């Protein structure tokens, strides 16, 4: 797993150098594409009435923290984790005024602290030159960590295998929504939602544990 993490860290370091603190810097097409995914992930919190803590695994430059503030979320503590120390430094600088947000550079997902919720946006999209049998164990291991580190639930998105075949890229991972729905149902909770209706080339899975 560490080899994959090192490769991904190097890729995103180069993205940050090229595009800076933008959606493109974390490998989204544009800000709208990034925010569409945020909306779906945050449906995990739609019934939350109490103060809560949230881990954002692969937080990049911290855009989700600002998005949550702008969309009325209050009484939460945000923990952003990323493999890229450069990303974390940028996030700490950009959101130094946001005392509820904490950004931490990690070398593996296991270093996250436990929180009420955990979300991950886009971290399973880029497989570089790895083959599926190499990349899939990394995904499943990461999901297990997200499960272990979240008390109430977690959410993640992935590119869908239902994307047009002629538009699929060899450096990206296109996942079977039904496989991951079934995997989460069998291993994490019986309270699972699969969202595939927001007119994008990906899907979101919400895992509610309580």
N, C-alpha and C positions, 0 to 999 in steps of 0.2 A: 504493500500500500504506500509506503514512504516514497518509492520511486515515482509513483503516479503523482503524489502530492508535490514532489519537487518539480516535476515537469509542468504541472499546472501553475505552480508559483512563478516559475520563470516566464510562462506565457503571459500571465496577468501583469507581471512586472513590466514587460515590454508594452502591453496595452496601455498601462498607466502612463508610461513615458511618452507614448505616441499621442494619446488622446486626452490625458489629464483626468480631472475629476468630473467625468461625464458618463452618460449611459454607455457610450461607445468604449469608454475606458474599462468597463466591466463586461464588455462583449455583447451589449444589447444594440439593436439597430438604431434606436433613438430613445429619448426620454419617455415618449408615449408608450412604446413597447415595454419598457421597464415598469412603468406605473400600472399598466394593465395587469401585469403579473402580481404586483403588490396588492391590488384590489382583491384578487382571488385568494391569495394567501391569508389576508386579514379577515376573510370570512370565518376563519377558525375562531376569531375572537368575538363574533357577533352576539353571543349570549353572555359575554363576560361583564359583570356588574361591579366586581370588586377590584381593588388595586392588584396589579399583576406584574410579573417579571417575564421578559421575553429575550431569548437568545436568537440572534441573527447570524447563522453560520454562513460564512462567505459574504460578509457584510460590505466588502469593497470600501468605497469612500463614505459609507454611512447614509445613503440616500433614503433608506426605509425609515430611519429615525425621523428625519424631517417630514417625510410623507405622512407618517402617523400623526405628528403634531398638527400638520396642516388640515388633516381630516378628522379632527375632533377627539382623538384619543387622549385621555388624561389619566393621571394616577397610575402610571406604569414606569417601570425601570427597564431600560434597554441595554442589552449587552451585545455589542458587535464583535464578532471574531473573524479573523481572516489570516490566511497563510502569509499574505504579503505584508511585511513590516512597513513598506512604503505606503500601501493603502491605509493602514492603521494610522500612520503618522498624519496623513492627509485628513482622515476622518477626525482625529483629535483636534487638529487645527481648525477645521471647518465648523465643528460643533462644540467648540470650547465653551460656548455660552449655554449649552444644553446640559444642565447639571444632572439630569436623569439618565444621560447616555454615557456608557463606558465602552471603550474600544480597546481590544486586546489582540496582540499578535500571537498566533499559536503555530505549532508545528504539526499538530494533528487534532482532529475533532474531539478526541478524548479529553483534551485540556479544558473544554468548556465546563463551567460550573452548572449545577442543576438550576433550572428555572421552571416557571409554570408552563411556558410554551417555548417551542423552538421552530423556526422557519428557515428555509433555504431556497433561494431563488437563483436558478441558472447554474448551480454548481455541478449539475450532472450533464450539462449540454456538451461540453468540450472534451472529446476523448483524444484529440490530437491524432497520433498515428497508431494508437492502441487498438487491438482487436476486442470484440465483445467479450470473449472469455477472460480477457485481462481486465476489462473495465467494469464488468458487472459485479465481481466480488467487492470492488472498491465502493460501489453504490450501496450494496446490501450491508456492508460493514458500517458505512456512514449512517444509514437509516437506523441500524441497531443502536448506534451511539445517540442519535437524536431521540430515540425512544427512551433510552436509559436516562438521558439528561432532562427530560420533560415530565413534569408531574401531571399536567392536564391534557396535553396533546401537542402534536407537531404537524407541520405542513411543508410540502415541497412541490416543485414543478419540474417537468421534463419535456423534452421535445417528443412529439407523438409519432409513432410508426405509421400513422394514417396520413402523414404529410405526403404531398405529391412526390412520387418516386423520382421523377426527372429533376426535381429541385433539391433533393437531398444531397448533402455534402459528406464526403468521406471523413472529414475531421470532426464531425458532430455525431452524437449518439442519439438515435431515435428509438424510444422505448415503447414497449407494448403496454397500453394503459390497463388492459385486463390482467396482465401478469402482475403488475405492481399493486393493483387493487386487491387481487387475490392474496398476494404475498403479505400485504399489510393486514388484511383481514385474518389471515391464519396466524400471524406472528405477533401482532401488536394490539389489536382491538377489534371488536365487532361493530364499532361505531365509526364507519368510514364513509367519506364522500369522495366521489370522483367527478371532477369538474372538467368538462370538455366542450363547453358551449359558449366560449367567449371569443370566437372567431380569431383564433391564433393557432399557430402550428405547434401547440403544446397542450399539456393538460396539467391539472393541479390535483393533488390528493391531500385531503384533510383527515387527520387521525385524531379522534377525540377519545380520551381515555376515561373521562368522568361524565 
